[in-house]
């Protein structure tokens, strides 16, 4: 007998004043929210599939406020991206907001888990995380002695169709498996704009995760009517640039037809986004490009300007903007249905289309999906066929290994029989996706061969590589590659060669299949020739993705930035603090190279973008690469040299304000103290 109960939108709208635990600036809940009003107090799961702009954030707040203020428990909200987690913290933490009196904390990859942070999470009423962070924290619950994961009584998962997204869905799936094993009494609330197989996902929640009743509301309600239009562009040419121009010209025709409306234009590649933005600006349309190259401050400024400035008509964006960011427009244009040679997933197109129409401003929304004329019917049929949420857990054995290795390290899996017991709780198993015994045996043998795990009298045990992988939430095959690469680097005494260091960092599994586009390939062509000369026979083991990563690491060590790969390079730079921790842990647990200082200096070089001899000077506040080089060239090569300088002389050398000069000398003195 199923434990799933279907509920419906409610025609008679519930006044918001009847909800006792929060206040909103509108008088009535909409039909979806009114339907949820009937069940939010139940000790049960809920799954709400409702259109973009149907007010799912309010539903999340209904469950969370009730949990904190009525049930006296703790709530957690999972956002699909760090930026959206931060957006929720910024909104909910405002003093005038109805959560303003609560302790609300964020826990994403931007924040380290210190003792102070642990205490803050334990005290919080509501915690905001990403799905990867939930899985990571659930992994480390014993070592961190995390009380808060046991105290969570309502977990809300926003954009829960993330379950079906390659490279990300399995983290949410396993995170929910781990969390509900730790805390089986917590009620789970999934929110999604697109989930055709809602009943199946609800049954998995009830039968496999926590055995609770699950209410399902699958709504067609949309507060702003939506029109979806398919427009064809000429794709006869085999040349990529000509096809991209055809898309841009078609988009410009649509924009010029509606000169008073605001547009969001989604481009699937950075290059197309830049070309679209340039064409808009060339034709006198006020437009900007919203993409990963923008820092948080500039992103917030752009989003605010788009909402408030009536003359700012168009934002061109990469598809991540479609994931929950509150920036809709009267009209949306989607520049094609391919990302490179791959088809864009239906759920991603649905997300983008859903940004059309601003509630309370626009009478309706209109979305224009640009299709290649030669295959327009094929794409229309595909886009009009709902895409079920499907587990990604066993799509790739390497991804499965990431989770199995952790279970072996935590001793919850001791042998192959335990793997099957673990797998039974997964969405993949519930959807009858059979894990082949042969594939599993091959995977375990591969992990043993690469010294990630080993077998001891029939029991699977974790090596130091597995421990580092689990603690730092990294692919075990990447960690094994890093260990091998560093052995080679130090045994051959190549650590003074920046190009060899860059290759040692880049030659890991995740870069093996990395995508390198035409412009990137052109940029690294000279570097590629240098690699062939430097590495000789070893060159043949490098994939294009590894070469790209090595090129960017070398740039970072020299303080050079590539305009073509700036987003990718910045990502490597922001991740390197964790890479430093991984390398130091490998050194202490496995390699015993005694190179912690080397790894610390390497991290500093990548952070400051300088060669080793300038690193010490760059650690002085207000001394960057240019000033450090100037000081070094004039003979002031250490922090001690700088601390002994006369203030007036230093002021003249650096052309710096007197108060900053005094601070530089004081800090140089502190850094040079024994």
C-alpha positions, 0 to 999 in steps of 0.5 A: 500500500502506497504511502503517497497522498496526492493533493491539489491546488485550492480554488478558495484562497487562504488569507495569509493572516491565517498563517501564524508563524510568518508574515508576507506583504500580500493578502492571500496565498495563491492556489499552490500555497493554499493547497499546501496550507492544508498539510504544512503542519503534518509530520510528513514529507512533501513534494511540490512540482509547480511552475517558475514564479508559482511562489515556491519560496513562500512554501519553503518559508511556510514549512521552515517557519512552522518548524522553528516557531511551532515545533521548536526544531531546526530547519535546513534549506538546500539551494542548487548553487552557492550564489543562490544560497548566499541570496537566501541568506541575504534576504532572510537575514534582513532585520525587517524580514520575518526571519530577521529575528532567527539565527540563520547560517550558511554552509557552502564551499566558501566557508571553512568548518572551524570550531566557531563555525561548528558552534554557529551551525549548532545554534542556528534555527535555519541552515542554508547549504548546497546539496554537495555540502550536505553530502560532505557534512554528512560524511564527516559527522563523526569527525566533526561531531556535528550536532546540528545534523541530528537536530534538523527536523525539516529539510527543504530542497529547492530545485530538486530536479537537480537529482537528474543533472549529470555530475551533480544529481548523484551528490544530492541523491547520496546526500539524502540517503546519508542524511536520512540514515543519520536523521530518519525522523526529519521530514523532507520537502522537495520543490521543483519547477519540472518533475514529470514523474512526481509520484515515483520520486515521492514513493522513493522518499517514503519507501526508501528514505524515511518511511514517512507519508508524502504529500504530492502537489503537482500543479499547472498553476502559473500566475503569469500566462506563458507563451512558448514560440519556436523560431527557426534560424538558417543552419545550412552552413557547416561553419560554426560562426555563420550559424551563430550569427544566424541565431544572433540576427534572429534574436535581434529581429525579435528584440527590435519587434518589441522595443519597450520590453525587457529581455533575458537572452540565454546563450549556451556558451560564453563566446556566443554570449559575448557576441550577442552582447556586442551586437546589442550594444552595437545597435544601441540597445542597453545590454550586459552579459551576466556570466561566471566572470562577474564577481558577486558585487558586480553581479548584484549591481547588474541584477539590481540595475536590470530591475530598476532601470527602465532603459536597461533592456537586455541581459544576456546570460549563461543558463545558470541564471535560470536556476532560481535567480529572481530576475525574470523579464517580459520576454526570454530568448534561448539561443539554440538547443545545443551546447557544442555538439550536445543537446541541451537538456529539456529541464534546462530549457524549461528553467530558462523558459520559466523566466518569462513574465514578471509577476505584478508587472507583465500581463504575460510572458513570452519565450522564444526558443531558436531551433535549427531549421533543418531539424526543427520538428525533431527538436520541437517533439523532444522539447514537448516531451517531458523529461523524467527525473532519472538517477545519475548514480551509476551513469559513470563508474568513476562517479559511483566510486566517489561515493563507494570509497567514502562508505568503505572509509567510514566502514559502512561498506565492508564487502560487496554484499554491503554495496548491494544493501547500500544501493537498495536505498538509492533512487537508481535502485528504486527506478530499477536501474540494475548495477551490473555485478561485473561492472562493480567487480571491475570497479573494485579491482580498479580501486585496488589496483590504483591503491585507493582501497585494498582487500584484507581477508575478505574485507575492503579497507581504505588506503590513505588516498581514500581517506584524503578523498573522503575528508576533502570531498574529492574524486579518489582517482584524482587523488591517486593521480596527484599522489603519483604525479607528485612522486614523479615530480620530487623523485626526478627533482623537477619541482623547480620547473614551473611547467612540470609543476603545472602538468603535475597539478593538471594530469588528473582524471577530471581533466582527462575529458575536459572540453577545449573549444577552438579559441582555447585550442588556438590560445594554448597552441604555443604552450602545446609545442613547449609541452612536447619539447619539455615532456618528450615521451610523457607528452602522449599521456596528456589529453587536451583537457589536461593541457588546458588546465596545465596552461592555466596553472602556469598562467596563475603562477606567473600572474597572467590571465587569459581572457579566453579562459578567465572563468576557468582560470579563476575557478582553478584559483578559487579552488586552490586553497582546498588543493593545498590542503589535499596536497599537504594531507597526501604528504603527511598521510602517504607520500612522506615527501616533507614538502609542506613548505613547497605546497604552501608557497605554491598556493601563495604563488597561485593566490598572488600570481608571482614567482617564488622569490617575490612571494614573501614581499607579497604577503605584506598587505598593500604589496602586490606583484608590481610593488613587490617586483619594484622592491626586489629589483631595487635590492629590498628582497625580504620582509626584513629589508622592507622593515628596515627602510626609512618611511620617507624612502619607502613612500617615494619608492612605492608612491604610497600614502603615509598611513599605508607606508607606516602599516607596510613597515609595521607588518613587514617587521611582524612578518620578519620576526623570528 
